[in-house]
């Protein structure tokens, strides 16, 4: 850890209550990055949420039943979390998911001496513009209403934690901090144990993460174009829903392996055996203009070369003088033509076959500039500030 989180347990004596209605308690940001880091720094941490993927034993977990519908999740789950946590000590109440803001006022009355932190993962209101379960005509009105309510309730929080700076800036709260979702030390360590030298990697191309139907079709077209250019190519897609796996099975070549969701700890061993990681967001909706594609950071942490759609936050991170040497390692595209993506993938794969190691340069950059330790320092400093402790450790 860096200076503020090094030394003898700077958060010792602080009780942290983490509430989440939409995420599983084992979510990588919530559990492995935040909860475990805070615990290592001395805080007493309790997580309240659903446990569909098991209940870890090294952090106290208070389980609640998973929502049976979207309506239940948005209107009932926050209150179930609050009820489950009602007898817990809490110096900091750290909530994830926009609907958890519904309980901010009663929570502040119940824990009258506690500080309330809202963790913003995504532009929730803008995401409603692409939700198929909402009639298209009402989406703009619902988006505007939800945005107004979210900002009003968030103003009651003592601090905002955003996964990107533009997300944090959406809110009027005085105390705001950006805590990027960069790979953890555990992820880097796991990758270092399993990654394969660039030329020896089994797969030429990998995509990790969920997809919309439109992006799944675009990715299928890209892979099909790439395999047409390189007949012996092998590709891997990880994290598909059953629906999208069925959609892609008939649209990608035989040498493209399709996997559904895997545990996050399995990602390094899969990605570490791939030459190029790809991220496709050819159509930038409002929710993407404030987002950072975490998969790109994880590709880099596994020593993959990268082909990605341009996104403002990613562009900013890659705009510094220290990134000048990365031009031949990561290709940023602003195109809606899948063939252009395929060509860039092919060029990187061929350079690797000729002995280059573009992913190695990206790994060094990620270790220096995209690691969770720095972000954990920011979170620790926020907690110390909110609880009135000195940040000078």
N, C-alpha and C positions, 0 to 999 in steps of 0.2 A: 504494500500500500504506500501511498505518498505521505507527506509529512503530517497531514491533519488526521489521518486515520491510522498512523503507525503508533507504536508505543503501547502503554498499558491500558487497553480497553477504554477509549475516550467516551463511549456511550454507556458506561457502567451505571446502573441504577435507573436508566430510562426504560419505561415500559411502552412498547410499540404495538398497537393493535391495527392489523391490516385487514380490511374488509373488501371482498370482491364478490359481485353477484353474477358477472358474465364469464369470468375466467375460472379455470380449475385452480385449486390451491398450488398445484405443481407447475403452473405457468412459469416459463423460464425467467422472465423479468421479475415476477412477484416472488417466487420461491428461491431460485438459485442465485439470482443477482441481489435482490434487495433483502429478503428475509435472512438468508444465510450470512450475507455480509454484515448486516446489522447485528446479528447474533455474535459473530466473531469479534465485533467491536465492543461487545459487552452489553448490548441492549437485550432486554427480555422481550421476545417477539412471539406474538400469537397471530395466526392467520385464520380468518373465518371465511368459508366458501365451500363450493361443491368439491367432492373428492371422487370424481368419475375415473381418474387415472391412478387411484391409490392414495394412501395417506402416509406421508413420510413420518419418521419418528424423531428426527433430530430438531424439529421445530414444532412447537405446540400447535395442533390443528383442532379447530372446532368446526365439525362438518355440518353443512345444511343440505337438505335435499335439492337436487338439481331441478331447475324449472321445467315444468311440463309443456310450456308454450311460451311464445314471445311475450304475450300479455302478462303471464305469471312472472317472467324474468323482470320485466320493466316495472311492474306495479307491486309485486308481492315480495320478490327476493330481497330487495334492500331492507325491508322490515323484518324478514326472517333472519338476516344477518345481524341486524341491530338487536333483536331479541336474544339470539344465541350469545351475543357478546356482552350482554347487559351487566354481568357481574365481574367483568374483567377490569383490571387496573389499566389505565391508559394515560400516559403523558402525551403521546402522539397518536392520533387516529388517522391512518393513511388509507384512503379509499381509492379503489380502481373501478372504472366503469361509470359512465355519465349518470345512469339511473341511481347510483348510490348517493348522489347529491340530494335526493329526496329526503334523506334522514339527517342532513347536516344540522338543521336547527334543533330537532329533539336530541340529537347526539351531543351537541354543544351544551344543551341544558342539563342533560344527564351527567356528562363528564364536564362539569362547569369549569374546571381548571385545566382542561386538556387543550391541545392545539390540533387543528383539523387541516389535513393536507389532501388536496385533490390531485391525483396522478392522471394526467391526460395522455392516453395512448394514441389517440387518433382524432381526426376532425369528425366527431360523431354526427353532428347535424348535417354536414355535407355528404356523409355516407348514405344518408337517407335518400339522396337523389338517385342512387343506383340500386336501391333495394327492390327486388322484384315483387316482394309481398305487399308493397304499397302501390296503389293505383297511380299511374304516371301523372295524372292531372293534379293530384293533391300533394305530390312530393315537394314542390317549392314552398307551399304553404306550411306543410309539416316541418320542413327544414327551418324556415324562418321562426316558427313558434318554438321549436326545440332549442334553437340557438339562443333565443331570448331567455328562455327558462334556465338553460345551462349557465349562461353568464350571470344571471341574477342570483341563482343559488350558489354558484362558485364564488361570488363576491363575499359570501359569508365565511368562506374558508380562510384560514390564517396564511396559507401558502399554496402556490401552484407548482407542481412538478410536471414539466412537459418533456416528451421524448425528443422534441426538436424545438429550436428557438422560435420559429413561426407559430407553433402550437401554443407555447407559453404566452407569446405576445398577444394572443387573441383575448386574454383575460385582463381585467382592470386591477387585479390584486397588486398590492405594492410589492409583496415578497414573491418573486417568481424565480425559478431556477430550471435550467435545461439539464436533464440527465439522459444523455443519449443511450440508446439500447445497444451499446457496443458489446462485442464478445467478452465473456468473463475469462478470468485467469484459468478457470477450470476448463473452459472450451479450448483455449490456446494449448494448455497442457495435454488435453486429450488428443488434439490434432497432431501435436508433435510426436506422439507415440504411434500413430497409425498412418500418417501420410506417406505416400509413395513418391519416389523421385519422378520429376515431371514426365520424362520420356517413357517411364514404365507404367504409367497409370492406365487402368483398364478401360475407362470410358473417356471419350473425347469431349463430351458435353453433358452438363448436368443442370437441371432446374429443381430448386427446392421451394416448397411452400404452396399455399392454396392459390387457386386461380378462379377468376370469373369464367363464365362460359365463353365470352368474347376473347379473353386472353388465352384460354385453353386452345381455341381454334387458331389463334395467331401463332401460338407456340408450336402447334402441330404443323402448320404450314412452314414455319422456320426450320423445324427438324427435318421435314420432308425435303426441303430445298438443300439443306446441308448434306443429307445422306445422298442426294442425287449428285452433288459435287464430289463427295468422297464415299465411294461405294462400300468401303470396309469400315465405315464409321460406326461407333457404338455410343448410344446416348442413354441417359438415365433421368427419369422424372420421379421426384419424391414428394409425397404429401398430397396426393390426389384424393378427392372425395370419391366414393363409389360411383356417383353419377358422372363425374368428369373422367374417371378412368374408363368407363364404358364408352363415353363420347370419343376419347382419344384412341382407343384400341383399334378402331377401323381407319384411323387417319394418320398413324405414324408407321414407319418401317418396322420390320421384324426385329432389327437390331436395336430397338429402343425399349428399354426395360421400364415398366410402369409400376410404381409402388404407392400404396396408400400411406396414410400418416404413420410416422415412426416416432419413438421416443426421442427427445431432443439430444440425449447423450449419444445416440447412434449416428447423428449427423456427421461428425468429423470422420468416422471410418468410411462413410459413403462418399462424401465430398472429397476427402483426401485421396481418393482413387480416380479422380476426374481431372482432366486437363483444363477445361474452360467452364466457368459458371455463367449462366445467362439469367437476365431478368428482363421481362418484357412488359412495359407499360407504354405502348405506343400512343395511347389516348390519355392525356393528363386531365383527369377531372379535378375539381377543387380540393377534394380530400387528399390527392396525391401531391399537390403543390406545397403542402406543409409536412410531408412524410419523408422518412428515410428508409430505403429498402434494406432491412436488416440482413437479408440473404446475401447481399453484395458484401457486407462487412464479414460475414461468415465464410463466403468463398475466399476472400482475401486471407482470412485467418487460417485457412486450410491450404494456402499456397496455390490457389487456382488463378489463372488468367481470367479476365472478366469481360463480358459484353453486356451492356446494360442500356436501357432507355435513359435519357437524361431526366433528372428530377432536380428542382431547385436546391434542396438541402444537400443532396449528394454533390451537385455541381459546386456548391460553396465549399464543402469539405475538401474537394479535389482541386481547389483553385489556388492554394498556397504555393509559395516558391519551392517548398520541399517536394511537391508532386511533379515537378518538371521531368524527372527521370521515369515517370510512370506512363508516358504517352504510348509506349509500345506494349504495355501490360494490361491496360484497361481501355476499352473502346466505348465511348458514350455516343449513342445515336439519337437523333431526333427524326425518326422516319416511321412511316406506317407500311413499309414494304418489308415483308419477312425475308425476302431474298437478300437484302442489305445486311440483316443480322446474320444470315447464314454465311455470307462472304467474310464478314469479320471473324466469325468463329473459325472458319476454314483457315484464314490467314494466321491466326494465333496457334491453331493446332499444327500447322505446317512449320511454323517457327520453332515450336517445341520439339517436333520430330527432327529438326536440324540442329538441336542442341541448346536452344535458348531456354531460359527459365523465367518467363515473365511473371509467373505467380510468385516466385521467390522474392522479387522486388515488392510486390503487393503485400506479402507476408511481413516483410520488414517495416513497411509503412504502417500496417495495421497494428503491429506490436507497439510502435511508437506513438501512434495518433488515434487508434481506435480500440482502446482497451477499457474495460469496465472499472479498473482501479481508480482512474481519474474521476469517473462519474460517481463512484462510491464516495470519494472525498467530498464532492459537492453535496451529496445527500447527507452525509455525516455532519458537515458544516451547517446545513440547514437545520437539522435537528438540534444541534448545540445552540444555534441562534434562537430557535423557537422556545427552547426550554430555559433560556437565560444563562447558559453556560458560556465560558470563554471558548473561542475557536482556536486559540493558540495553545497547542498541545506540545 
